[in-house]
Amino acid sequence: MKRDLTEAELQRLGLVKSPTMIDRGWTKEQIKDAIKELGFSVAGLEKALGVAPRSINQSLQRRSVSSDKAIAAFLNVHESVIWPN
């Protein structure tokens, strides 16, 4: 079952919304950690979302509009927070 990350979990993952974080966005490792914090692997998330295998992983290397939206929706975070530019 999907749930939102708590403020403490965000802080532990280094995802607290500081001005620097907002300017740079999240690293691919921070995105993967946030997915794991919610109980999924990247492959498990791909299955749960019904997207092609490796599509989420590939979007962490090179952005993809559909995968970016799926990741942001799953993490319950606006895309512009994860990828500000």
Buried (B, 14 or more C-beta within 10 A) or exposed (E): EEEEBEEEBBEEBBBEEEEEBEEEBBEEEBBBBBBBBBEBEBEEBBEEBEBEEEBBBEBBEEEBEEBBEBBBEBBEBEBEBBBEE
